[in-house]
Amino acid sequence: MTAERVAMIRERLTEALQPEDLDIQDDSAKHAGHEGAKGGGGHFNVRIVSPAFAGRNLLERHRMVYDALGDAMHSDIHALSIQAKTPEEL
Amino acid sequence: MDVLDKIKQAVDSHPVVIFMKGTPEMPMCGFSSRASQALQACGEEFAYVNVLSDPEVMENLPRFANWPTFPQIYINGELIGGCDITLEMYQNGELEKMVKEAVAAKAGQGDSAAQ
């Protein structure tokens, strides 16, 4: 389940944003049992480096990530922590 | 009142408002907790809406601003982001500046309206 979700996130972000670096951590186990986890969606941390973020502010970058993930934001993903950088910002 | 109007009213009537799970005193989610702590650290009063106590707001807030997760923080009627962005802006000093300016501007409006 976990591996499938991470693979799905990776596939969607890779296709939409062509990242130069992409790291996805599944933190779901840390949150198991808490109030917000009842819906069954996972907690994930995404660190993504893509030239597509150039000239975009933080709000726009996060929206690009959410848009790329699409309907998964309403089902498989309960919480998502995002670090979105351009290659120049590293 | 339509739920989107209700959300808009909450956003427009407070210079700083956070839609969160739980309350600043008793947050029910780590992300909501960290974001509200960052706001508290800015030293100004802010409004909050506990989305857990209002399922209709919780269900409709994501489409209000095209933002799928909680918490959501609004300053001067505009979404600034969720937990990650709020913390990043707190750490680089932007959040405190924005919060103080928004609160001061709102107070100024109140004075002129009273005169």
Backbone of each chain as ProteinMPNN parsed JSONL, in Angstrom:
{"seq_chain_A": "MTAERVAMIRERLTEALQPEDLDIQDDSAKHAGHEGAKGGGGHFNVRIVSPAFAGRNLLERHRMVYDALGDAMHSDIHALSIQAKTPEEL", "coords_chain_A": {"N_chain_A": [[0.841, -1.202, 0.0], [1.784, 1.261, 0.967], [4.16, 1.464, -0.582], [3.04, 1.498, -3.099], [1.612, 3.876, -3.07], [3.676, 5.77, -2.786], [4.993, 5.314, -5.185], [3.033, 6.099, -6.976], [2.814, 8.844, -6.363], [5.371, 9.643, -7.077], [5.352, 9.106, -9.822], [3.329, 10.828, -10.81], [4.322, 13.389, -10.09], [6.742, 13.424, -11.412], [5.979, 13.272, -14.068], [4.52, 15.67, -14.396], [6.21, 17.776, -13.535], [8.857, 17.362, -14.162], [11.182, 16.833, -12.361], [14.534, 17.551, -11.139], [15.499, 16.498, -8.922], [14.016, 14.379, -6.563], [12.51, 13.495, -3.642], [10.713, 11.318, -1.684], [9.087, 10.755, 1.274], [7.417, 8.473, 3.345], [5.501, 9.175, 5.98], [3.47, 8.053, 7.332], [3.236, 6.086, 9.348], [4.047, 7.373, 11.656], [1.884, 8.843, 12.303], [-0.23, 7.219, 12.684], [-3.38, 6.336, 13.925], [-3.991, 8.846, 15.019], [-6.349, 11.566, 15.259], [-6.766, 12.859, 12.72], [-5.969, 10.922, 10.934], [-7.864, 9.082, 10.464], [-9.322, 8.845, 8.097], [-7.856, 7.267, 6.41], [-5.995, 8.084, 4.557], [-2.545, 8.765, 3.677], [0.409, 10.209, 5.312], [2.776, 12.266, 3.904], [6.1, 13.321, 2.999], [7.5, 15.533, 0.769], [10.294, 16.354, -1.132], [11.239, 18.386, -3.598], [12.954, 19.247, -6.518], [12.887, 21.389, -9.128], [13.157, 22.937, -12.323], [10.822, 24.049, -13.126], [9.75, 25.57, -11.115], [10.823, 28.06, -11.158], [10.615, 31.559, -10.784], [8.184, 31.364, -9.543], [6.141, 31.91, -6.667], [5.985, 30.676, -3.214], [3.368, 29.826, -2.679], [2.325, 29.373, -5.231], [4.045, 27.334, -6.105], [3.44, 25.247, -4.359], [0.811, 24.839, -5.106], [1.194, 23.914, -7.707], [2.3, 21.428, -7.19], [0.169, 20.214, -5.789], [-1.763, 20.262, -7.823], [-0.585, 18.574, -9.692], [-0.768, 16.177, -8.363], [-3.441, 15.818, -8.21], [-6.525, 14.063, -8.005], [-5.614, 12.362, -6.046], [-5.03, 13.827, -3.813], [-7.353, 13.925, -2.44], [-7.863, 11.427, -1.565], [-5.788, 9.185, -1.334], [-3.837, 10.675, -0.116], [-3.498, 12.188, 2.903], [-2.1, 14.104, 4.287], [0.458, 16.374, 3.382], [3.719, 17.339, 3.258], [5.661, 19.855, 1.891], [8.621, 20.69, 0.189], [9.733, 22.839, -2.082], [11.949, 23.578, -4.548], [14.04, 25.462, -6.834], [16.645, 24.391, -9.103], [18.647, 26.335, -8.982], [18.388, 27.419, -6.473], [19.526, 25.743, -4.651]], "CA_chain_A": [[0.0, 0.0, 0.0], [2.672, 2.41, 1.1], [5.047, 1.53, -1.739], [2.224, 1.872, -4.256], [1.305, 5.314, -2.977], [4.901, 6.525, -3.077], [5.234, 5.178, -6.627], [2.028, 6.926, -7.662], [3.208, 10.249, -6.174], [6.571, 9.856, -7.886], [4.992, 9.096, -11.237], [2.582, 12.048, -11.161], [5.175, 14.583, -9.989], [7.765, 13.339, -12.459], [5.358, 13.589, -15.348], [4.058, 17.054, -14.473], [7.179, 18.816, -13.17], [10.207, 16.973, -14.595], [12.142, 17.241, -11.32], [15.928, 17.116, -11.211], [15.668, 15.702, -7.713], [12.701, 14.137, -5.961], [12.609, 12.584, -2.519], [9.382, 11.15, -1.086], [9.106, 9.962, 2.508], [6.106, 8.126, 3.887], [5.504, 9.362, 7.434], [2.157, 7.626, 7.82], [3.311, 5.307, 10.583], [4.189, 8.285, 12.798], [0.609, 9.494, 12.593], [-1.296, 6.213, 12.771], [-4.218, 6.396, 15.118], [-4.428, 10.166, 15.465], [-7.677, 11.976, 14.771], [-6.804, 13.175, 11.303], [-5.573, 9.79, 10.098], [-8.972, 8.127, 10.394], [-9.826, 8.669, 6.735], [-7.085, 6.245, 5.722], [-4.967, 8.669, 3.699], [-1.225, 8.761, 4.285], [1.178, 11.443, 5.519], [3.987, 12.188, 3.095], [7.011, 14.458, 2.874], [8.06, 15.584, -0.578], [11.299, 17.382, -1.415], [11.283, 18.345, -5.057], [13.767, 20.289, -7.153], [12.504, 21.433, -10.539], [13.251, 24.263, -12.958], [9.466, 24.564, -13.344], [9.376, 26.476, -10.026], [11.48, 29.359, -11.343], [9.704, 32.69, -10.917], [6.916, 31.121, -8.847], [6.261, 32.029, -5.218], [5.749, 29.418, -2.498], [1.97, 29.422, -2.848], [2.18, 28.829, -6.594], [4.787, 26.071, -6.181], [2.664, 24.202, -3.681], [-0.363, 24.551, -5.947], [1.645, 23.088, -8.836], [2.435, 20.063, -6.671], [-1.183, 19.699, -5.535], [-2.427, 20.042, -9.117], [0.013, 17.39, -10.318], [-1.24, 14.981, -7.657], [-4.846, 15.7, -8.599], [-7.519, 13.456, -7.119], [-4.979, 11.649, -4.934], [-5.072, 14.707, -2.645], [-8.624, 13.74, -1.735], [-8.064, 10.029, -1.169], [-4.598, 8.504, -0.819], [-2.972, 11.576, 0.64], [-4.196, 12.981, 3.919], [-1.264, 15.263, 4.604], [1.628, 16.438, 2.518], [4.643, 18.414, 3.57], [6.337, 20.103, 0.607], [9.742, 21.622, -0.003], [9.846, 22.958, -3.54], [13.051, 24.499, -4.884], [14.606, 25.39, -8.183], [18.059, 23.962, -9.026], [19.485, 27.496, -8.644], [18.243, 27.767, -5.051], [20.181, 24.751, -3.781]], "C_chain_A": [[0.875, 1.251, 0.0], [3.551, 2.579, -0.14], [4.27, 1.955, -2.983], [1.915, 3.371, -4.241], [2.517, 6.161, -3.313], [5.189, 6.476, -4.577], [4.264, 6.051, -7.421], [2.394, 8.412, -7.554], [4.406, 10.57, -7.077], [6.221, 9.984, -9.369], [4.291, 10.404, -11.633], [3.458, 13.298, -11.115], [6.225, 14.598, -11.094], [7.185, 13.76, -13.803], [5.043, 15.083, -15.464], [5.183, 18.076, -14.344], [8.623, 18.501, -13.575], [11.284, 17.363, -13.577], [13.56, 16.747, -11.592], [16.256, 16.266, -9.995], [14.299, 15.566, -7.061], [12.85, 13.096, -4.869], [11.244, 12.516, -1.842], [9.5, 10.243, 0.134], [7.675, 9.691, 2.942], [6.184, 8.184, 5.412], [4.236, 8.812, 8.078], [2.226, 6.921, 9.17], [3.387, 6.203, 11.816], [2.842, 8.845, 13.24], [-0.533, 8.501, 12.761], [-2.079, 6.393, 14.06], [-4.633, 7.785, 15.548], [-5.684, 10.584, 14.711], [-7.718, 12.141, 13.252], [-6.516, 11.997, 10.387], [-6.715, 8.803, 9.865], [-9.459, 7.856, 8.972], [-9.031, 7.657, 5.926], [-6.002, 6.794, 4.813], [-3.637, 8.727, 4.432], [-0.657, 10.152, 4.505], [2.486, 11.303, 4.741], [4.786, 13.487, 3.161], [7.608, 14.425, 1.482], [9.094, 16.705, -0.655], [11.537, 17.307, -2.916], [12.072, 19.537, -5.588], [13.433, 20.273, -8.642], [12.666, 22.837, -11.098], [11.864, 24.874, -13.183], [9.049, 25.563, -12.263], [9.974, 27.877, -10.18], [10.438, 30.461, -11.521], [8.366, 32.496, -10.235], [7.128, 31.294, -7.346], [5.859, 30.709, -4.55], [4.336, 28.901, -2.72], [1.766, 28.756, -4.219], [2.894, 27.478, -6.729], [4.001, 24.937, -5.523], [1.427, 23.839, -4.502], [0.016, 23.674, -7.129], [1.785, 21.631, -8.4], [1.055, 19.451, -6.429], [-1.897, 19.376, -6.856], [-1.898, 18.772, -9.79], [-0.524, 16.115, -9.671], [-2.737, 14.757, -7.875], [-5.729, 15.035, -7.562], [-6.891, 12.688, -5.957], [-4.982, 12.49, -3.663], [-6.346, 14.506, -1.84], [-8.804, 12.314, -1.228], [-6.803, 9.453, -0.523], [-3.739, 9.374, 0.09], [-3.801, 12.382, 1.632], [-3.403, 14.245, 4.227], [0.02, 15.202, 3.798], [2.473, 17.63, 2.927], [5.532, 18.596, 2.341], [7.504, 21.059, 0.766], [9.977, 21.685, -1.496], [10.883, 24.016, -3.885], [13.377, 24.419, -6.373], [16.058, 24.929, -8.049], [18.968, 25.115, -8.584], [19.447, 27.811, -7.145], [18.983, 26.813, -4.122], [21.556, 25.236, -3.336]], "O_chain_A": [[0.732, 2.15, -0.828], [3.677, 3.677, -0.682], [4.79, 2.691, -3.822], [1.955, 4.038, -5.275], [2.41, 7.151, -4.037], [5.582, 7.48, -5.169], [4.643, 6.665, -8.418], [2.296, 9.151, -8.534], [4.453, 11.607, -7.739], [6.732, 10.857, -10.07], [4.616, 11.008, -12.655], [3.359, 14.164, -11.985], [6.553, 15.651, -11.64], [7.807, 14.496, -14.569], [5.273, 15.689, -16.511], [5.127, 19.133, -14.972], [9.516, 19.316, -13.343], [12.191, 18.133, -13.895], [13.768, 15.689, -12.185], [17.159, 15.431, -10.022], [13.522, 16.52, -7.016], [13.259, 11.963, -5.123], [10.683, 13.546, -1.47], [9.957, 9.105, 0.034], [6.826, 10.581, 2.908], [6.841, 7.36, 6.049], [3.965, 9.084, 9.247], [1.374, 7.134, 10.032], [2.872, 5.86, 12.88], [2.671, 9.264, 14.384], [-1.68, 8.901, 12.958], [-1.51, 6.578, 15.137], [-5.543, 7.918, 16.366], [-6.025, 10.025, 13.668], [-8.611, 11.616, 12.587], [-6.79, 12.064, 9.188], [-6.553, 7.81, 9.156], [-9.95, 6.767, 8.676], [-9.481, 7.229, 4.864], [-5.162, 6.03, 4.339], [-3.6, 8.738, 5.662], [-1.158, 11.14, 3.968], [3.213, 10.324, 4.91], [4.244, 14.576, 3.347], [8.158, 13.408, 1.06], [8.817, 17.85, -0.296], [11.983, 16.283, -3.434], [11.878, 20.676, -5.163], [13.662, 19.279, -9.331], [12.348, 23.818, -10.424], [11.745, 26.079, -13.404], [8.102, 26.323, -12.461], [9.654, 28.776, -9.402], [9.499, 30.32, -12.305], [7.495, 33.361, -10.327], [8.155, 30.883, -6.807], [5.451, 29.757, -5.217], [4.122, 27.705, -2.923], [1.118, 27.715, -4.332], [2.389, 26.578, -7.4], [3.908, 23.829, -6.052], [1.046, 22.671, -4.581], [-0.747, 22.789, -7.517], [1.435, 20.714, -9.143], [0.8, 18.309, -6.814], [-2.55, 18.34, -6.981], [-2.656, 18.001, -10.377], [-0.711, 15.1, -10.341], [-3.232, 13.639, -7.739], [-5.694, 15.39, -6.384], [-7.576, 12.394, -4.978], [-4.941, 11.946, -2.559], [-6.403, 14.885, -0.67], [-9.78, 12.018, -0.539], [-6.756, 9.257, 0.691], [-3.013, 8.875, 0.95], [-4.684, 13.152, 1.252], [-3.973, 15.321, 4.406], [0.587, 14.134, 3.566], [2.011, 18.771, 2.94], [6.086, 17.631, 1.813], [7.384, 22.107, 1.4], [10.374, 20.694, -2.109], [10.724, 25.192, -3.56], [13.041, 23.455, -7.061], [16.644, 25.066, -6.974], [19.956, 24.888, -7.885], [20.384, 28.408, -6.615], [19.054, 27.061, -2.918], [22.25, 24.534, -2.602]]}, "seq_chain_B": "MDVLDKIKQAVDSHPVVIFMKGTPEMPMCGFSSRASQALQACGEEFAYVNVLSDPEVMENLPRFANWPTFPQIYINGELIGGCDITLEMYQNGELEKMVKEAVAAKAGQGDSAAQ", "coords_chain_B": {"N_chain_B": [[-26.939, 31.529, 5.471], [-24.886, 31.041, 2.644], [-22.281, 28.622, 2.562], [-19.819, 29.285, 1.394], [-19.946, 32.051, 1.355], [-19.942, 32.472, 4.052], [-17.368, 31.621, 4.745], [-15.906, 33.503, 3.299], [-16.658, 35.815, 4.608], [-15.469, 35.394, 7.116], [-12.792, 35.463, 6.385], [-12.533, 38.03, 5.319], [-13.184, 39.694, 7.441], [-11.252, 39.624, 9.358], [-7.888, 40.585, 9.988], [-5.938, 38.646, 10.192], [-6.365, 35.248, 9.912], [-6.714, 31.84, 10.804], [-7.631, 28.746, 9.533], [-8.119, 25.821, 11.114], [-7.413, 22.52, 12.495], [-8.852, 21.88, 15.428], [-8.03, 24.064, 18.176], [-5.978, 27.014, 18.835], [-5.174, 26.702, 21.49], [-5.733, 24.031, 21.944], [-4.732, 22.217, 19.736], [-5.536, 19.81, 17.166], [-3.974, 18.52, 15.401], [-0.749, 18.035, 14.095], [0.248, 19.753, 12.1], [-1.53, 21.917, 12.108], [-1.042, 22.732, 14.68], [1.673, 23.592, 14.609], [1.541, 25.682, 12.751], [-0.221, 27.495, 13.994], [1.245, 28.099, 16.236], [3.382, 29.498, 15.128], [2.042, 31.776, 14.248], [1.2, 32.793, 16.717], [3.657, 33.436, 17.775], [4.235, 35.724, 16.434], [3.191, 37.758, 17.845], [0.787, 39.171, 17.685], [-2.803, 39.495, 17.939], [-4.894, 36.964, 16.568], [-7.479, 35.553, 14.487], [-9.289, 32.447, 14.646], [-10.641, 29.537, 13.033], [-12.138, 26.613, 13.902], [-12.092, 23.872, 12.079], [-12.889, 21.313, 12.579], [-15.079, 21.534, 14.174], [-16.949, 22.492, 12.5], [-18.214, 20.95, 10.091], [-19.2, 21.595, 7.566], [-17.767, 23.839, 6.718], [-15.239, 22.675, 6.714], [-15.503, 20.857, 4.641], [-15.905, 22.497, 2.436], [-13.952, 24.476, 2.362], [-11.514, 23.757, 0.971], [-12.248, 24.126, -1.78], [-12.838, 26.773, -1.811], [-10.473, 28.294, -1.896], [-9.011, 26.869, -3.698], [-7.204, 25.013, -2.521], [-6.01, 22.167, -1.11], [-5.589, 21.245, 1.533], [-5.397, 21.35, 5.21], [-3.767, 23.156, 7.837], [-5.157, 26.394, 6.769], [-3.981, 29.623, 6.116], [-4.857, 32.96, 6.249], [-4.085, 36.247, 5.333], [-4.899, 39.604, 5.367], [-7.143, 38.98, 3.804], [-6.192, 37.256, 1.896], [-5.058, 34.051, 0.867], [-2.172, 32.778, 2.335], [-0.953, 30.376, 2.563], [-0.286, 26.982, 3.677], [0.836, 24.971, 6.429], [3.659, 24.488, 5.897], [4.49, 26.711, 4.322], [3.814, 28.833, 5.983], [5.53, 28.38, 8.149], [8.015, 28.586, 6.884], [7.941, 31.243, 6.09], [7.79, 32.413, 8.573], [10.273, 31.786, 9.626], [11.979, 33.24, 7.947], [11.316, 35.771, 8.593], [9.333, 37.136, 7.215], [6.674, 36.563, 7.841], [6.016, 37.671, 10.377], [6.292, 40.376, 9.782], [4.305, 40.742, 7.796], [2.005, 40.055, 9.278], [2.011, 41.993, 11.321], [1.782, 44.347, 9.83], [-0.715, 43.929, 8.619], [-2.444, 43.827, 10.812], [-2.063, 46.378, 11.869], [-2.99, 47.961, 9.737], [-5.675, 47.254, 9.668], [-6.507, 48.176, 12.158], [-6.157, 50.882, 11.735], [-8.118, 51.374, 9.79], [-10.371, 50.961, 11.354], [-10.287, 53.147, 13.111], [-10.677, 55.329, 11.354], [-13.204, 54.791, 10.439], [-14.681, 55.225, 12.672], [-14.655, 57.893, 13.082]], "CA_chain_B": [[-25.906, 32.047, 4.575], [-24.119, 30.05, 1.9], [-21.044, 28.332, 3.298], [-18.695, 30.025, 0.807], [-20.082, 33.429, 1.856], [-19.545, 32.438, 5.462], [-15.903, 31.561, 4.753], [-15.417, 34.79, 2.807], [-16.843, 36.8, 5.675], [-14.435, 35.161, 8.136], [-11.51, 35.875, 5.811], [-12.524, 39.479, 5.1], [-13.412, 40.504, 8.633], [-10.096, 39.558, 10.262], [-6.635, 40.778, 9.258], [-5.225, 37.368, 10.187], [-7.224, 34.146, 10.361], [-6.259, 30.488, 10.473], [-8.601, 27.644, 9.573], [-7.272, 24.759, 11.645], [-8.053, 21.41, 13.194], [-8.716, 22.181, 16.84], [-7.876, 25.486, 18.51], [-4.567, 27.281, 19.191], [-4.908, 26.156, 22.827], [-5.805, 22.583, 21.885], [-4.713, 21.783, 18.33], [-5.789, 18.38, 17.003], [-3.165, 18.036, 14.287], [0.579, 18.62, 14.22], [0.434, 20.85, 11.145], [-2.293, 23.048, 12.64], [-0.355, 23.164, 15.888], [2.879, 24.353, 14.276], [1.184, 26.936, 12.08], [-0.791, 28.447, 14.946], [2.347, 28.555, 17.1], [4.138, 30.521, 14.391], [1.244, 33.006, 14.305], [1.269, 33.31, 18.093], [4.992, 33.992, 17.982], [4.303, 37.049, 15.805], [2.851, 38.718, 18.887], [-0.464, 39.898, 17.457], [-3.971, 38.623, 18.026], [-5.404, 36.474, 15.286], [-8.718, 34.794, 14.588], [-9.181, 31.081, 14.166], [-11.857, 28.763, 12.824], [-11.889, 25.191, 14.103], [-12.857, 23.19, 11.026], [-13.457, 20.071, 13.108], [-16.372, 21.822, 14.783], [-17.858, 22.948, 11.447], [-17.96, 20.041, 8.965], [-19.536, 22.223, 6.289], [-16.604, 24.66, 6.363], [-14.143, 21.757, 6.418], [-15.751, 20.238, 3.345], [-15.929, 23.474, 1.342], [-12.789, 25.374, 2.347], [-10.568, 23.457, -0.119], [-12.611, 24.703, -3.077], [-12.888, 28.236, -1.668], [-9.204, 28.892, -2.351], [-8.27, 25.897, -4.491], [-6.095, 24.545, -1.68], [-6.671, 20.942, -0.652], [-5.268, 20.746, 2.874], [-5.473, 22.22, 6.386], [-4.473, 24.429, 8.015], [-5.024, 27.46, 5.769], [-3.764, 30.895, 6.805], [-5.203, 34.111, 5.412], [-3.685, 37.566, 5.826], [-5.503, 40.629, 4.5], [-8.103, 38.396, 2.874], [-5.567, 36.389, 0.895], [-4.392, 32.839, 1.332], [-0.711, 32.786, 2.214], [-0.542, 28.99, 2.397], [-0.527, 26.064, 4.785], [1.843, 24.906, 7.492], [5.045, 24.622, 5.412], [4.757, 28.083, 3.871], [3.748, 29.694, 7.163], [6.768, 28.205, 8.929], [9.142, 29.134, 6.128], [7.846, 32.711, 6.165], [8.12, 32.821, 9.948], [11.717, 31.675, 9.811], [12.73, 34.303, 7.253], [10.88, 37.069, 9.106], [8.252, 37.738, 6.43], [5.353, 36.357, 8.444], [5.8, 38.657, 11.431], [6.127, 41.66, 9.112], [2.98, 40.752, 7.164], [0.976, 40.027, 10.32], [1.988, 43.292, 12.002], [1.247, 45.342, 8.894], [-2.141, 43.674, 8.416], [-3.164, 44.214, 12.036], [-1.999, 47.841, 11.961], [-3.857, 48.527, 8.696], [-7.062, 47.019, 10.081], [-6.762, 49.095, 13.271], [-6.275, 52.204, 11.122], [-9.451, 51.447, 9.173], [-11.357, 51.066, 12.431], [-10.256, 54.527, 13.602], [-11.27, 56.279, 10.42], [-14.637, 54.517, 10.35], [-15.352, 55.713, 13.876], [-14.646, 59.358, 13.152]], "C_chain_B": [[-25.181, 30.879, 3.89], [-22.757, 29.85, 2.567], [-19.837, 29.084, 2.713], [-18.735, 31.497, 1.22], [-19.606, 33.517, 3.308], [-18.014, 32.407, 5.58], [-15.322, 32.915, 4.334], [-15.533, 35.862, 3.887], [-15.77, 36.634, 6.763], [-13.077, 35.674, 7.652], [-11.417, 37.401, 5.701], [-12.602, 40.288, 6.393], [-12.264, 40.436, 9.636], [-8.812, 39.77, 9.46], [-5.836, 39.479, 9.157], [-6.177, 36.286, 10.696], [-6.64, 32.822, 9.918], [-7.442, 29.532, 10.58], [-7.803, 26.412, 9.962], [-8.095, 23.634, 12.245], [-7.786, 21.599, 14.68], [-8.594, 23.684, 17.04], [-6.4, 25.734, 18.824], [-4.204, 26.707, 20.559], [-4.887, 24.632, 22.804], [-5.865, 22.111, 20.428], [-4.856, 20.262, 18.234], [-4.953, 17.774, 15.878], [-1.823, 18.755, 14.369], [0.808, 19.813, 13.303], [-0.298, 22.103, 11.63], [-1.594, 23.622, 13.864], [0.842, 24.046, 15.55], [2.55, 25.692, 13.616], [0.627, 27.944, 13.077], [0.273, 28.946, 15.924], [3.17, 29.645, 16.422], [3.372, 31.844, 14.416], [1.312, 33.624, 15.697], [2.598, 34.002, 18.349], [5.162, 35.368, 17.333], [3.813, 38.149, 16.742], [1.605, 39.549, 18.66], [-1.631, 38.924, 17.645], [-4.376, 38.169, 16.639], [-6.674, 35.663, 15.527], [-8.459, 33.352, 14.153], [-10.566, 30.492, 13.95], [-11.465, 27.299, 12.981], [-12.74, 24.404, 13.104], [-13.454, 21.867, 11.512], [-14.836, 20.313, 13.716], [-17.369, 22.33, 13.75], [-17.608, 22.132, 10.169], [-18.235, 20.677, 7.607], [-18.373, 23.097, 5.8], [-15.442, 23.748, 5.966], [-14.293, 21.175, 5.013], [-15.574, 21.237, 2.199], [-14.72, 24.4, 1.268], [-11.8, 25.04, 1.226], [-10.965, 24.063, -1.459], [-12.709, 26.234, -3.011], [-11.618, 28.865, -2.245], [-8.388, 27.944, -3.212], [-7.006, 25.458, -3.757], [-6.615, 23.34, -0.909], [-6.487, 20.554, 0.81], [-5.487, 21.801, 3.96], [-4.147, 22.131, 7.131], [-4.352, 25.336, 6.786], [-4.944, 28.785, 6.521], [-4.014, 32.037, 5.827], [-4.752, 35.383, 6.09], [-4.215, 38.595, 4.838], [-6.404, 40.011, 3.431], [-7.51, 37.468, 1.837], [-4.9, 35.183, 1.526], [-2.887, 33.006, 1.217], [-0.17, 31.366, 2.092], [-0.928, 28.136, 3.586], [0.63, 26.091, 5.762], [3.264, 25.158, 6.973], [5.393, 26.068, 5.062], [4.762, 29.038, 5.069], [5.042, 29.596, 7.975], [7.98, 28.792, 8.199], [9.14, 30.662, 6.197], [8.125, 33.22, 7.57], [9.633, 32.84, 10.121], [12.487, 32.774, 9.09], [12.231, 35.706, 7.612], [9.715, 37.702, 8.364], [6.897, 37.665, 7.128], [5.056, 37.44, 9.479], [5.539, 40.038, 10.824], [4.714, 41.768, 8.512], [1.859, 40.838, 8.199], [0.871, 41.405, 10.971], [1.416, 44.377, 11.089], [-0.26, 45.18, 8.712], [-2.953, 44.129, 9.618], [-3.181, 45.734, 12.168], [-2.935, 48.497, 10.944], [-5.319, 48.397, 9.09], [-7.436, 47.986, 11.208], [-6.962, 50.511, 12.739], [-7.639, 52.408, 10.49], [-10.522, 51.667, 10.227], [-11.445, 52.492, 12.948], [-10.985, 55.464, 12.656], [-12.774, 56.05, 10.299], [-15.384, 55.119, 11.537], [-15.485, 57.232, 13.872], [-15.805, 59.997, 12.391]], "O_chain_B": [[-24.908, 29.855, 4.516], [-22.159, 30.799, 3.074], [-18.935, 29.474, 3.453], [-17.691, 32.12, 1.413], [-18.968, 34.483, 3.725], [-17.441, 33.095, 6.425], [-14.369, 33.407, 4.938], [-14.645, 36.696, 4.062], [-15.232, 37.621, 7.265], [-12.311, 36.249, 8.425], [-10.365, 37.989, 5.954], [-12.144, 41.43, 6.443], [-12.299, 41.12, 10.659], [-8.657, 39.204, 8.378], [-5.146, 39.24, 8.166], [-6.728, 36.404, 11.79], [-6.134, 32.692, 8.803], [-8.157, 29.511, 11.582], [-6.908, 25.996, 9.226], [-9.298, 23.767, 12.472], [-6.648, 21.494, 15.138], [-9.001, 24.474, 16.188], [-5.648, 24.787, 19.054], [-3.071, 26.277, 20.774], [-4.129, 24.004, 23.544], [-6.909, 21.665, 19.95], [-4.372, 19.523, 19.091], [-5.2, 16.645, 15.455], [-1.769, 19.946, 14.677], [1.481, 20.772, 13.68], [0.241, 23.208, 11.573], [-1.556, 24.836, 14.062], [1.012, 25.118, 16.13], [3.196, 26.704, 13.885], [0.966, 29.126, 13.013], [0.21, 30.085, 16.385], [3.602, 30.599, 17.069], [3.969, 32.907, 14.582], [1.463, 34.838, 15.836], [2.664, 35.016, 19.043], [6.11, 36.091, 17.638], [3.999, 39.334, 16.465], [1.383, 40.533, 19.365], [-1.475, 37.708, 17.528], [-4.22, 38.898, 15.66], [-6.908, 35.156, 16.624], [-7.531, 33.076, 13.392], [-11.535, 30.891, 14.594], [-10.577, 26.805, 12.287], [-13.954, 24.285, 13.266], [-14.412, 21.362, 10.926], [-15.664, 19.404, 13.767], [-18.527, 22.577, 14.088], [-16.88, 22.571, 9.279], [-17.587, 20.343, 6.615], [-18.039, 23.093, 4.615], [-14.742, 24.021, 4.991], [-13.309, 21.023, 4.29], [-15.14, 20.86, 1.11], [-14.483, 25.036, 0.241], [-11.289, 25.957, 0.583], [-10.087, 24.482, -2.214], [-12.665, 26.906, -4.042], [-11.682, 29.845, -2.987], [-7.201, 28.18, -3.438], [-5.899, 25.52, -4.292], [-7.562, 23.469, -0.132], [-7.151, 19.635, 1.29], [-5.728, 22.974, 3.674], [-3.471, 21.105, 7.05], [-3.552, 25.081, 5.885], [-5.725, 29.044, 7.436], [-3.459, 32.072, 4.729], [-5.002, 35.585, 7.278], [-4.009, 38.478, 3.629], [-6.423, 40.469, 2.288], [-8.231, 36.944, 0.988], [-4.265, 35.278, 2.576], [-2.372, 33.333, 0.148], [0.932, 31.16, 1.584], [-1.778, 28.509, 4.395], [1.317, 27.102, 5.906], [3.995, 25.96, 7.554], [6.442, 26.582, 5.45], [5.602, 29.933, 5.16], [5.578, 30.607, 8.429], [8.851, 29.41, 8.811], [10.187, 31.292, 6.343], [8.636, 34.327, 7.744], [10.199, 33.777, 10.683], [13.539, 33.202, 9.565], [12.658, 36.699, 7.023], [9.161, 38.7, 8.824], [6.08, 38.58, 7.024], [3.986, 38.05, 9.465], [4.674, 40.778, 11.293], [4.024, 42.769, 8.706], [0.895, 41.585, 8.03], [-0.23, 41.926, 11.152], [0.648, 45.228, 11.539], [-0.995, 46.166, 8.658], [-4.013, 44.738, 9.471], [-4.202, 46.314, 12.538], [-3.6, 49.483, 11.262], [-6.111, 49.314, 8.874], [-8.533, 48.546, 11.22], [-7.82, 51.25, 13.221], [-8.247, 53.469, 10.629], [-11.455, 52.446, 10.033], [-12.539, 52.999, 13.198], [-11.799, 56.285, 13.078], [-13.533, 56.994, 10.083], [-16.558, 55.476, 11.433], [-16.327, 57.789, 14.576], [-15.924, 61.222, 12.363]]}, "name": "protein", "num_of_chains": 2, "seq": "MTAERVAMIRERLTEALQPEDLDIQDDSAKHAGHEGAKGGGGHFNVRIVSPAFAGRNLLERHRMVYDALGDAMHSDIHALSIQAKTPEELMDVLDKIKQAVDSHPVVIFMKGTPEMPMCGFSSRASQALQACGEEFAYVNVLSDPEVMENLPRFANWPTFPQIYINGELIGGCDITLEMYQNGELEKMVKEAVAAKAGQGDSAAQ"}
